[in-house]
Amino acid sequence: MGIRVGNRGMFVNENWVQGLEMVALGYVLGSIPFGLILTRLSGGGDIRAIGSGNIGATNVLRSGNKVMAALTLILDMLKGTAAVLIALRFFPNFAVLAGMGAFLGHLYPVWLKFQGGKGVATMMGILLGLLPWAALVYAIVWLGSLAITRISSLSGMLAGLSVPVSFLLLDKLQWVPLFVGLTLLMLWKHRSNIERLLAGEEPKVGRT
């Protein structure tokens, strides 16, 4: 009996270690500030001193460099996808945790004193790795609302709100609580945008 309990305890401990490793892996990947790196490499200076000060693609676009903005968007997506796919290759049971780590890393990168992006593109990348159908819904809501409103922040938040709903509809109930939490974090990071939206002062894409 003692041996069985010991083996079971070792299994549980190994699972905890593997789970934490996947969270850490996701965090490191997610915390790479591509917007800041690309803007500096292109001679645009510190993106945090431009526009809203955010390191995401929308603010990079405000610098006037559309190529760097597009690259930032793609790379911010792919770092979420990479975290999930690596986890699926080695520890598939913890792929969701790797995605969570990537999201938290993007929002709160230790290298930038925990002042990161808002997670819209990274969430898309996580969904691409985890559940492509949910990613498709996310993209439709995100791009569709952007085409209609031309307001990047509103489009991103609406896309974020679609995630828990998609998981409910796709019968992934075990993921709903976690992604409700991540969506709430996304909304929290958009709190200044929400204030401007309510005041009718939120700028549209293409305007400062």
C-alpha positions as CSV (number, residue, x, y, z in Angstrom):
1,M,0.0,0.0,0.0
2,G,2.8,2.4,0.9
3,I,4.5,1.8,-2.4
4,R,1.3,2.6,-4.3
5,V,0.7,5.8,-2.4
6,G,4.3,6.8,-3.0
7,N,4.1,6.1,-6.7
8,R,0.8,8.0,-7.0
9,G,2.3,10.9,-5.1
10,M,5.3,11.0,-7.4
11,F,2.9,11.0,-10.4
12,V,1.0,13.9,-9.0
13,N,4.2,15.8,-8.3
14,E,5.5,15.2,-11.8
15,N,2.3,16.5,-13.2
16,W,2.6,19.6,-11.2
17,V,6.2,20.1,-12.4
18,Q,5.2,19.5,-16.0
19,G,2.3,21.9,-15.7
20,L,4.4,24.7,-14.2
21,E,7.0,24.1,-16.9
22,M,4.4,24.6,-19.6
23,V,3.2,27.8,-17.9
24,A,6.7,29.1,-17.7
25,L,7.4,28.2,-21.3
26,G,4.3,30.0,-22.4
27,Y,5.1,33.0,-20.3
28,V,8.6,33.4,-21.7
29,L,7.3,33.1,-25.3
30,G,4.4,35.4,-24.6
31,S,6.6,38.1,-23.0
32,I,8.7,38.7,-26.1
33,P,7.7,42.3,-26.9
34,F,7.8,42.1,-30.7
35,G,6.2,45.6,-31.1
36,L,9.0,47.2,-29.1
37,I,11.7,45.2,-30.7
38,L,10.5,45.7,-34.3
39,T,9.9,49.4,-33.9
40,R,13.4,49.9,-32.5
41,L,15.0,47.8,-35.2
42,S,13.2,49.9,-37.9
43,G,14.5,53.1,-36.4
44,G,11.1,54.1,-34.9
45,G,12.4,54.5,-31.4
46,D,10.6,53.4,-28.3
47,I,6.9,52.5,-29.1
48,R,6.0,53.2,-25.5
49,A,6.6,56.8,-26.2
50,I,4.2,56.8,-29.1
51,G,0.4,57.1,-29.1
52,S,-1.1,55.1,-26.3
53,G,2.2,53.7,-25.2
54,N,1.1,50.1,-25.8
55,I,3.4,47.6,-27.4
56,G,0.8,46.0,-29.6
57,A,0.2,46.2,-33.3
58,T,-2.4,49.0,-33.2
59,N,0.0,51.3,-31.5
60,V,2.8,50.3,-33.8
61,L,0.5,51.3,-36.7
62,R,0.3,54.8,-35.1
63,S,4.0,55.1,-35.7
64,G,3.2,55.1,-39.4
65,N,5.0,51.9,-40.2
66,K,2.4,49.5,-41.6
67,V,4.9,46.7,-42.3
68,M,6.1,46.7,-38.7
69,A,2.5,46.8,-37.5
70,A,1.6,43.8,-39.6
71,L,4.7,41.9,-38.4
72,T,3.9,42.7,-34.8
73,L,0.4,41.4,-35.2
74,I,1.6,38.2,-36.8
75,L,4.4,37.5,-34.3
76,D,2.2,38.3,-31.3
77,M,-0.2,35.7,-32.7
78,L,2.4,33.1,-33.4
79,K,4.0,33.3,-30.0
80,G,0.7,32.1,-28.5
81,T,0.4,29.4,-31.2
82,A,4.0,28.3,-30.6
83,A,3.5,27.9,-26.8
84,V,0.4,25.7,-27.4
85,L,2.0,23.5,-30.1
86,I,5.2,22.9,-28.1
87,A,3.0,21.8,-25.2
88,L,0.9,19.6,-27.4
89,R,4.1,17.9,-28.7
90,F,5.6,17.1,-25.3
91,F,2.8,17.4,-22.6
92,P,-0.5,17.6,-24.4
93,N,-2.5,17.7,-21.2
94,F,-1.0,21.0,-20.3
95,A,-1.4,22.8,-23.6
96,V,-4.1,25.1,-22.2
97,L,-1.7,26.1,-19.4
98,A,1.0,26.9,-21.9
99,G,-1.5,29.1,-23.7
100,M,-2.5,30.8,-20.4
101,G,1.2,31.4,-19.7
102,A,1.7,33.0,-23.2
103,F,-1.3,35.3,-22.6
104,L,-0.1,36.4,-19.1
105,G,3.4,36.9,-20.5
106,H,2.2,39.2,-23.2
107,L,0.0,41.2,-20.7
108,Y,2.6,41.3,-17.9
109,P,6.2,40.8,-19.3
110,V,8.7,40.9,-16.5
111,W,11.3,42.5,-18.9
112,L,9.0,45.6,-19.2
113,K,8.1,45.9,-15.5
114,F,4.9,44.0,-16.2
115,Q,3.6,46.7,-18.6
116,G,2.7,44.7,-21.7
117,G,0.0,44.5,-24.4
118,K,-3.7,43.8,-24.3
119,G,-3.7,40.3,-25.6
120,V,-6.0,40.4,-28.6
121,A,-3.5,39.0,-31.2
122,T,-2.0,36.6,-28.7
123,M,-5.4,35.2,-27.8
124,M,-6.0,34.5,-31.5
125,G,-2.7,32.6,-31.7
126,I,-3.6,30.5,-28.6
127,L,-6.9,29.6,-30.2
128,L,-5.3,28.6,-33.5
129,G,-3.2,26.0,-31.6
130,L,-6.0,24.8,-29.2
131,L,-9.2,24.9,-31.2
132,P,-9.2,26.3,-34.8
133,W,-13.0,26.5,-34.9
134,A,-12.9,28.9,-32.0
135,A,-10.1,30.8,-33.7
136,L,-12.3,31.2,-36.8
137,V,-15.2,32.6,-34.7
138,Y,-12.7,34.9,-33.0
139,A,-11.3,36.1,-36.3
140,I,-14.8,36.7,-37.8
141,V,-15.9,38.7,-34.8
142,W,-12.6,40.6,-34.6
143,L,-12.3,41.5,-38.3
144,G,-16.0,41.9,-38.8
145,S,-16.5,44.4,-36.0
146,L,-13.3,46.2,-37.1
147,A,-14.7,46.6,-40.6
148,I,-17.9,48.0,-39.2
149,T,-16.8,50.2,-36.4
150,R,-13.1,50.9,-37.4
151,I,-12.4,50.9,-33.6
152,S,-9.6,48.5,-32.8
153,S,-10.2,48.3,-29.1
154,L,-13.9,47.6,-29.3
155,S,-13.3,44.9,-32.0
156,G,-10.7,43.2,-29.8
157,M,-12.9,43.2,-26.8
158,L,-15.8,41.7,-28.7
159,A,-13.6,39.0,-30.1
160,G,-12.4,38.3,-26.5
161,L,-16.0,37.9,-25.4
162,S,-16.6,35.4,-28.1
163,V,-14.1,32.9,-26.7
164,P,-16.0,31.5,-23.7
165,V,-19.1,31.4,-25.8
166,S,-17.3,29.4,-28.5
167,F,-16.0,26.9,-26.0
168,L,-19.6,26.5,-24.7
169,L,-20.9,25.9,-28.1
170,L,-18.0,23.5,-29.0
171,D,-18.6,21.5,-25.9
172,K,-15.3,22.4,-24.3
173,L,-16.8,23.2,-20.9
174,Q,-13.7,22.4,-19.0
175,W,-11.9,25.4,-20.6
176,V,-14.7,27.9,-20.0
177,P,-13.7,29.1,-16.5
178,L,-10.1,29.7,-17.4
179,F,-11.0,31.6,-20.6
180,V,-13.6,33.7,-18.8
181,G,-10.8,34.7,-16.5
182,L,-8.5,35.6,-19.4
183,T,-11.2,37.5,-21.1
184,L,-11.8,39.5,-18.0
185,L,-8.1,40.3,-17.9
186,M,-8.3,41.4,-21.5
187,L,-11.2,43.8,-20.6
188,W,-9.2,45.1,-17.6
189,K,-6.3,45.9,-19.8
190,H,-8.7,47.8,-22.1
191,R,-10.2,49.8,-19.2
192,S,-8.9,53.2,-20.5
193,N,-10.3,52.3,-23.9
194,I,-13.7,51.5,-22.3
195,E,-13.6,55.0,-20.6
196,R,-12.9,56.7,-23.9
197,L,-15.6,54.6,-25.7
198,L,-18.2,55.6,-23.1
199,A,-17.1,59.3,-23.6
200,G,-17.2,58.9,-27.4
201,E,-13.5,59.8,-27.6
202,E,-12.0,56.5,-28.7
203,P,-10.0,57.0,-32.0
204,K,-10.7,55.0,-35.0
205,V,-8.1,53.0,-37.0
206,G,-6.1,55.4,-39.1
207,R,-6.5,58.3,-36.8
208,T,-4.4,59.3,-33.8
